[in-house]
Amino acid sequence: MIKEKHFDCIKFKYELQKKLLKKSRAKNLHEYANYVNKIAQKSPLHKDWNN
């Protein structure tokens, strides 16, 4: 018999966002958005649409 694993996507997303907010040390939403955008641009998943 195969055991099914329970994975809560919402809880996982919440924990990731919570850790990212803490790591950013942002004082407001604008600082947080800038921090997240800088990280996203360094990601291998980011595609430069200007090239």
Phi and psi restraints in degrees (value plus and minus 20) as a CYANA .aco file:
   2 ILE   PHI    -110.3   -70.3
   2 ILE   PSI     109.1   149.1
   3 LYS   PHI    -105.1   -65.1
   3 LYS   PSI     112.4   152.4
   4 GLU   PHI    -107.9   -67.9
   4 GLU   PSI     117.6   157.6
   5 LYS   PHI    -114.1   -74.1
   5 LYS   PSI     119.5   159.5
   6 HIS   PHI    -117.3   -77.3
   6 HIS   PSI     102.4   142.4
   7 PHE   PHI    -145.7  -105.7
   7 PHE   PSI     100.0   140.0
   8 ASP   PHI    -116.5   -76.5
   8 ASP   PSI      81.5   121.5
   9 CYS   PHI     -82.1   -42.1
   9 CYS   PSI     -59.7   -19.7
  10 ILE   PHI     -86.2   -46.2
  10 ILE   PSI     -64.0   -24.0
  11 LYS   PHI     -83.4   -43.4
  11 LYS   PSI     -62.4   -22.4
  12 PHE   PHI     -80.6   -40.6
  12 PHE   PSI     -66.5   -26.5
  13 LYS   PHI     -81.7   -41.7
  13 LYS   PSI     -63.7   -23.7
  14 TYR   PHI     -80.9   -40.9
  14 TYR   PSI     -64.4   -24.4
  15 GLU   PHI     -85.3   -45.3
  15 GLU   PSI     -61.0   -21.0
  16 LEU   PHI     -81.8   -41.8
  16 LEU   PSI     -65.4   -25.4
  17 GLN   PHI     -85.1   -45.1
  17 GLN   PSI     -58.3   -18.3
  18 LYS   PHI     -83.5   -43.5
  18 LYS   PSI     -64.5   -24.5
  19 LYS   PHI     -86.2   -46.2
  19 LYS   PSI     -60.0   -20.0
  20 LEU   PHI     -85.9   -45.9
  20 LEU   PSI     -61.2   -21.2
  21 LEU   PHI     -82.8   -42.8
  21 LEU   PSI     -62.6   -22.6
  22 LYS   PHI     -85.1   -45.1
  22 LYS   PSI     -62.9   -22.9
  23 LYS   PHI     -86.2   -46.2
  23 LYS   PSI     -52.3   -12.3
  24 SER   PHI     -90.5   -50.5
  24 SER   PSI     -47.9    -7.9
  25 ARG   PHI      36.3    76.3
  25 ARG   PSI       8.8    48.8
  26 ALA   PHI     -89.5   -49.5
  26 ALA   PSI     121.3   161.3
  27 LYS   PHI    -112.9   -72.9
  27 LYS   PSI     -36.6     3.4
  28 ASN   PHI    -174.6  -134.6
  28 ASN   PSI     156.7   196.7
  29 LEU   PHI     -84.7   -44.7
  29 LEU   PSI     -56.8   -16.8
  30 HIS   PHI     -82.1   -42.1
  30 HIS   PSI     -65.9   -25.9
  31 GLU   PHI     -83.8   -43.8
  31 GLU   PSI     -60.1   -20.1
  32 TYR   PHI     -84.6   -44.6
  32 TYR   PSI     -63.8   -23.8
  33 ALA   PHI     -82.6   -42.6
  33 ALA   PSI     -61.2   -21.2
  34 ASN   PHI     -82.8   -42.8
  34 ASN   PSI     -62.4   -22.4
  35 TYR   PHI     -82.2   -42.2
  35 TYR   PSI     -67.2   -27.2
  36 VAL   PHI     -84.9   -44.9
  36 VAL   PSI     -60.2   -20.2
  37 ASN   PHI     -83.9   -43.9
  37 ASN   PSI     -58.7   -18.7
  38 LYS   PHI     -84.3   -44.3
  38 LYS   PSI     -61.4   -21.4
  39 ILE   PHI     -85.5   -45.5
  39 ILE   PSI     -62.8   -22.8
  40 ALA   PHI     -83.1   -43.1
  40 ALA   PSI     -57.4   -17.4
  41 GLN   PHI     -88.1   -48.1
  41 GLN   PSI     -44.6    -4.6
  42 LYS   PHI    -106.0   -66.0
  42 LYS   PSI     -31.3     8.7
  43 SER   PHI     -90.4   -50.4
  43 SER   PSI     122.5   162.5
  44 PRO   PHI     -87.0   -47.0
  44 PRO   PSI     -33.4     6.6
  45 LEU   PHI    -102.8   -62.8
  45 LEU   PSI     -32.8     7.2
  46 HIS   PHI     -97.6   -57.6
  46 HIS   PSI     111.1   151.1
  47 LYS   PHI    -131.6   -91.6
  47 LYS   PSI     107.0   147.0
  48 ASP   PHI     -99.5   -59.5
  48 ASP   PSI      88.0   128.0
  49 TRP   PHI     -96.8   -56.8
  49 TRP   PSI     -30.6     9.4
  50 ASN   PHI    -102.9   -62.9
  50 ASN   PSI     -33.1     6.9
